């Protein structure tokens, strides 16, 4: 499929705003609309088909099926339900219903105890509802199945329990955009900073995370970066982080030493030639027939294996330090979860 022809969709926040406005219409007027339009943050308006609108007694509810367009969004096709009732205090208040998470840790955009509904979607919902009424209302959002789906998101690591987050700054989902990934990574970094630790631990994924936990690192200061090293290191510099520990497989992390800070295989070169040349200069041996970076390191014998891996770790640490200005420690971890070489002195 041509990327230019991919169909855009709507964020959970936009769907929630549409459902909230429709529920407000039903609550105030008794009308049960089949579709609703809302203002969008960047200007213009969007129209949503409504799945179910009803008023019962002193409450009304409406729902929208999320359409994320051609983006492989984990919440695509889920029902977003908004229910409104009279508020006991002024303004519009938000409540987490079934499948919507609750914040439990500091460092996120909402304080502990609040529904995991970000400021952007809250404003979208408020703007949409206020087109209907200025009455004080309590708005309960629900996403059936959200608690199950949330287990496959960043939420458990971020300390968001009970369901999904309601996200989206623009209201629009752009297919295959990195926006959702980088937003979650930024939240993860904020949560780690909020612990008060002077050291932040960055890993490439499960291998590095398991190794970090194995040496006693507090899980709350670990951020799994995946391939977004450039973004994360820029964020670390912006937030003034002075000490960083990195743990991960050398096949991924060696790319950083080679100047590749987006380590996705489709957007970066293989680290094998760089590591081959580096280890050749360090040991005097040739590794031209090696198929993986780990194979190069494992082919070294005796003390040279640890020294060679530690030399590579030092090159990675220097590259990362040059990128973000922090004091950097690197632990290289093989597929068996063993630390094969390290450089630096930070203790997380």
C-alpha positions as CSV (number, residue, x, y, z in Angstrom):
1,X,0.0,0.0,0.0
2,X,1.2,3.5,-0.9
3,X,1.9,5.3,2.3
4,X,0.5,8.5,0.8
5,X,-2.9,6.8,0.3
6,X,-3.2,5.6,3.8
7,X,-6.4,6.7,5.5
8,X,-6.2,8.8,8.6
9,X,-8.4,8.1,11.6
10,X,-9.4,9.6,14.9
11,X,-7.7,9.4,18.3
12,X,-9.5,8.0,21.4
13,X,-9.7,11.5,22.7
14,X,-11.6,12.7,19.6
15,X,-14.0,9.8,19.8
16,X,-14.6,10.4,23.5
17,X,-15.3,14.1,22.7
18,X,-17.9,13.1,20.1
19,X,-19.5,10.6,22.5
20,X,-19.5,13.2,25.3
21,X,-21.2,15.9,23.2
22,X,-23.9,13.4,22.0
23,X,-24.5,12.4,25.6
24,X,-24.8,16.0,26.6
25,X,-27.3,16.6,23.8
26,X,-29.4,13.7,25.0
27,X,-29.1,14.8,28.6
28,X,-30.2,18.4,27.9
29,X,-32.7,18.1,25.1
30,X,-33.8,14.5,25.1
31,X,-32.9,14.2,21.5
32,X,-31.0,11.0,20.4
33,X,-28.8,12.1,17.4
34,X,-27.4,9.6,14.9
35,X,-24.3,11.6,14.3
36,X,-22.5,14.5,15.9
37,X,-19.8,17.0,14.9
38,X,-17.1,18.4,17.1
39,X,-14.4,21.2,16.9
40,X,-10.9,19.9,16.3
41,X,-7.8,21.3,18.1
42,X,-6.1,22.3,14.9
43,X,-9.3,24.0,13.5
44,X,-12.1,22.7,11.5
45,X,-14.7,20.1,12.5
46,X,-15.2,16.4,12.3
47,X,-18.4,14.3,12.1
48,X,-18.8,11.0,13.9
49,X,-21.4,8.3,13.6
50,X,-22.9,7.3,16.9
51,X,-23.4,3.6,17.9
52,X,-25.8,4.1,20.7
53,X,-27.4,7.1,22.3
54,X,-30.0,7.0,25.2
55,X,-31.3,8.9,28.1
56,X,-32.4,7.1,31.3
57,X,-33.7,9.1,34.2
58,X,-31.1,11.7,35.3
59,X,-28.3,10.4,33.0
60,X,-27.5,10.0,29.4
61,X,-24.9,8.1,27.5
62,X,-23.6,7.8,23.9
63,X,-20.9,5.8,22.2
64,X,-18.6,5.9,19.2
65,X,-16.7,3.0,17.6
66,X,-13.1,4.1,17.2
67,X,-11.9,4.3,13.6
68,X,-8.1,4.7,13.6
69,X,-8.0,4.7,9.8
70,X,-5.2,2.5,8.3
71,X,-3.0,2.8,11.4
72,X,-2.4,-0.5,13.3
73,X,-3.8,1.0,16.5
74,X,-4.5,-1.5,19.3
75,X,-7.7,0.3,20.1
76,X,-9.1,0.4,16.6
77,X,-12.7,-0.8,16.6
78,X,-13.3,-0.4,20.3
79,X,-16.4,1.2,21.7
80,X,-15.8,4.5,23.5
81,X,-18.7,5.3,25.8
82,X,-19.5,8.6,27.5
83,X,-22.1,9.0,30.3
84,X,-23.1,12.4,31.7
85,X,-24.9,13.1,34.9
86,X,-25.4,16.2,37.0
87,X,-22.2,17.3,38.8
88,X,-22.2,18.2,42.5
89,X,-19.6,20.9,41.8
90,X,-19.0,23.5,39.2
91,X,-17.6,22.7,35.8
92,X,-17.0,19.4,34.0
93,X,-15.4,16.6,36.0
94,X,-14.0,13.3,34.6
95,X,-14.5,9.8,36.0
96,X,-12.7,6.6,34.9
97,X,-15.3,4.0,34.0
98,X,-14.8,0.4,32.8
99,X,-11.6,-0.1,30.8
100,X,-10.2,3.4,31.5
101,X,-7.1,3.6,33.6
102,X,-6.3,5.5,36.8
103,X,-2.9,7.2,37.4
104,X,-1.0,5.9,40.4
105,X,2.5,7.4,39.9
106,X,3.9,10.8,39.8
107,X,5.5,12.3,36.7
108,X,2.6,11.9,34.3
109,X,0.4,14.7,32.9
110,X,-2.3,14.0,35.5
111,X,-1.7,13.5,39.2
112,X,-2.2,10.1,41.0
113,X,-5.8,9.3,41.6
114,X,-7.0,11.0,38.4
115,X,-8.4,9.1,35.4
116,X,-5.8,8.5,32.7
117,X,-7.4,11.1,30.5
118,X,-4.7,13.5,29.2
119,X,-5.1,17.3,29.1
120,X,-5.6,17.4,25.4
121,X,-8.6,15.1,25.3
122,X,-10.0,16.7,28.4
123,X,-10.0,20.1,26.6
124,X,-11.5,18.5,23.4
125,X,-14.4,17.0,25.5
126,X,-14.9,20.2,27.4
127,X,-15.0,22.3,24.2
128,X,-17.5,19.8,22.6
129,X,-19.8,19.6,25.6
130,X,-19.8,23.4,26.1
131,X,-21.2,23.8,22.6
132,X,-24.3,22.1,24.1
133,X,-24.5,23.4,27.6
134,X,-22.8,25.2,30.5
135,X,-24.4,23.0,33.1
136,X,-22.1,21.4,35.7
137,X,-21.7,17.8,34.5
138,X,-19.9,14.6,35.6
139,X,-18.5,12.7,32.6
140,X,-17.7,9.0,33.0
141,X,-15.7,7.4,30.2
142,X,-15.7,3.7,29.5
143,X,-13.9,1.5,27.0
144,X,-15.2,-2.1,27.3
145,X,-12.3,-4.5,27.1
146,X,-9.8,-1.7,27.8
147,X,-8.3,-3.4,30.9
148,X,-7.4,-6.4,28.9
149,X,-6.0,-4.5,25.9
150,X,-4.0,-2.1,28.2
151,X,-1.8,-5.0,29.2
152,X,-0.2,-4.8,25.8
153,X,0.6,-1.1,26.2
154,X,3.0,1.0,28.2
155,X,0.4,1.6,30.9
156,X,1.4,-1.1,33.4
157,X,5.0,0.2,33.4
158,X,3.7,3.8,33.8
159,X,1.7,2.9,36.8
160,X,-1.7,3.4,35.0
161,X,-4.0,0.6,36.4
162,X,-7.4,-0.7,35.3
163,X,-7.4,0.2,31.7
164,X,-6.3,2.4,28.8
165,X,-5.3,6.0,28.6
166,X,-7.3,8.5,26.6
167,X,-4.8,10.2,24.4
168,X,-4.4,12.4,21.4
169,X,-3.3,16.0,21.0
170,X,-4.6,16.7,17.5
171,X,-7.6,14.4,17.4
172,X,-6.2,12.8,14.3
173,X,-4.4,9.4,13.9
174,X,-1.8,9.5,11.2
175,X,-1.0,6.0,9.9
176,X,2.3,4.6,11.2
177,X,3.2,7.8,13.0
178,X,5.8,7.7,15.8
179,X,3.7,10.2,17.8
180,X,2.1,7.6,20.1
181,X,5.4,5.8,20.7
182,X,7.4,8.9,21.5
183,X,4.6,10.3,23.7
184,X,4.6,7.1,25.7
185,X,8.4,7.2,26.0
186,X,8.3,10.8,27.2
187,X,5.8,9.7,29.9
188,X,8.0,6.8,30.9
189,X,11.0,9.2,31.3
190,X,8.9,11.6,33.4
191,X,7.8,8.7,35.7
192,X,11.4,7.7,36.1
193,X,12.5,11.2,36.9
194,X,9.6,11.6,39.4
195,X,11.1,8.8,41.6
196,X,13.9,11.3,42.6
197,X,16.6,9.0,41.4
198,X,19.7,10.8,40.0
199,X,20.3,8.0,37.6
200,X,18.0,6.9,34.7
201,X,18.3,3.4,33.2
202,X,17.7,3.1,29.4
203,X,17.3,-0.3,27.8
204,X,16.7,-1.5,24.2
205,X,14.1,-4.0,25.4
206,X,13.5,-7.2,27.4
207,X,17.1,-8.4,27.4
208,X,18.5,-5.2,28.8
209,X,15.5,-4.7,31.2
210,X,15.9,-8.3,32.6
211,X,19.7,-7.7,33.1
212,X,19.1,-4.4,34.8
213,X,16.6,-6.0,37.2
214,X,19.1,-8.8,37.8
215,X,21.6,-6.4,39.2
216,X,19.1,-4.8,41.5
217,X,17.9,-1.8,39.5
218,X,14.5,-0.4,40.6
219,X,12.0,-1.1,37.8
220,X,10.5,2.4,38.2
221,X,13.7,4.1,36.8
222,X,14.0,1.7,33.8
223,X,12.8,3.1,30.4
224,X,12.6,0.7,27.4
225,X,13.7,2.9,24.5
226,X,13.2,0.3,21.7
227,X,14.7,2.0,18.6
228,X,14.0,5.6,19.5
229,X,17.5,6.5,21.0
230,X,17.8,9.8,19.3
231,X,14.5,11.0,20.6
232,X,15.1,9.7,24.1
233,X,18.6,11.1,24.4
234,X,17.4,14.5,23.2
235,X,14.7,14.3,25.9
236,X,17.2,13.4,28.5
237,X,19.4,16.4,27.6
238,X,16.4,18.7,27.6
239,X,15.4,17.5,31.1
240,X,18.9,17.9,32.4
241,X,19.6,14.2,33.2
242,X,23.2,13.9,34.3
243,X,23.7,10.2,34.8
244,X,22.5,7.4,32.5
245,X,22.9,3.6,32.6
246,X,22.3,1.7,29.4
247,X,21.8,-2.0,29.2
248,X,21.1,-4.1,26.1
249,X,22.3,-6.5,23.4
250,X,25.4,-5.3,21.6
251,X,23.8,-5.9,18.2
252,X,21.5,-3.1,18.9
253,X,23.6,-0.8,21.0
254,X,26.7,-0.9,18.8
255,X,24.7,1.1,16.3
256,X,24.9,4.0,18.7
257,X,28.7,3.9,18.6
258,X,28.4,4.0,14.8
259,X,26.3,7.1,14.9
260,X,23.0,5.5,14.3
261,X,20.5,6.8,16.9
262,X,17.4,5.4,15.2
263,X,18.2,1.7,15.5
264,X,15.3,0.2,13.6
265,X,16.6,-2.3,11.1
266,X,14.8,-0.6,8.2
267,X,16.3,2.8,9.0
268,X,19.8,1.9,10.1
269,X,22.8,0.0,8.9
270,X,23.8,-3.3,10.4
271,X,26.3,-3.0,13.2
272,X,28.3,-6.0,12.1
273,X,30.8,-4.1,9.8
274,X,31.5,-1.5,12.4
275,X,32.0,-4.0,15.2
276,X,34.1,-6.2,12.9
277,X,36.4,-3.2,12.2
278,X,36.5,-2.1,15.8
279,X,37.3,-5.6,17.2
280,X,39.9,-6.1,14.4
281,X,41.7,-3.0,15.5
282,X,41.4,-3.9,19.1
283,X,42.4,-7.6,18.9
284,X,44.2,-7.9,15.6
285,X,41.8,-10.7,14.6
286,X,39.4,-10.8,11.6
287,X,35.7,-11.5,12.0
288,X,34.6,-11.2,8.4
289,X,32.6,-14.5,8.5
290,X,30.7,-13.6,11.6
291,X,26.9,-13.4,11.1
292,X,26.1,-11.4,14.3
293,X,27.7,-8.9,16.6
294,X,27.4,-11.4,19.5
295,X,29.2,-14.0,17.4
296,X,32.1,-11.5,17.0
297,X,32.3,-11.0,20.8
298,X,31.9,-14.7,21.6
299,X,34.7,-15.6,19.3
300,X,37.2,-13.8,21.4
301,X,38.9,-16.0,23.9
302,X,39.7,-15.7,27.6
303,X,40.1,-12.3,29.1
304,X,40.0,-10.8,25.6
305,X,36.3,-11.5,25.4
306,X,35.4,-9.3,28.4
307,X,38.0,-6.7,27.5
308,X,36.7,-6.5,23.9
309,X,33.1,-6.2,25.0
310,X,34.0,-3.6,27.5
311,X,36.0,-1.7,24.8
312,X,32.8,-1.7,22.6
313,X,30.8,-0.6,25.7
314,X,33.1,2.4,26.1
315,X,32.7,3.4,22.5
316,X,28.9,3.3,23.0
317,X,29.1,5.3,26.2
318,X,31.2,7.9,24.6
319,X,28.8,8.3,21.6
320,X,25.8,8.6,23.9
321,X,27.5,11.0,26.2
322,X,28.4,13.1,23.2
323,X,24.7,13.1,22.2
324,X,23.2,14.1,25.5
325,X,26.0,15.4,27.7
326,X,25.4,12.9,30.5
327,X,27.8,10.6,32.4
328,X,27.0,7.3,30.8
329,X,27.6,3.7,31.9
330,X,26.9,0.8,29.4
331,X,26.3,-2.9,30.1
332,X,26.3,-5.2,27.1
333,X,24.1,-8.3,27.5
334,X,24.2,-11.4,25.4
335,X,21.1,-13.5,24.4
336,X,21.5,-15.6,27.5
337,X,21.0,-12.5,29.6
338,X,24.7,-12.4,30.8
339,X,26.6,-9.1,31.0
340,X,29.6,-9.6,28.8
341,X,31.2,-6.2,29.1
342,X,30.7,-2.9,30.8
343,X,32.1,0.7,30.8
344,X,31.5,3.4,33.3
345,X,30.9,3.6,37.1
346,X,27.3,4.7,37.6
347,X,25.4,2.5,40.0
348,X,21.6,2.6,39.6
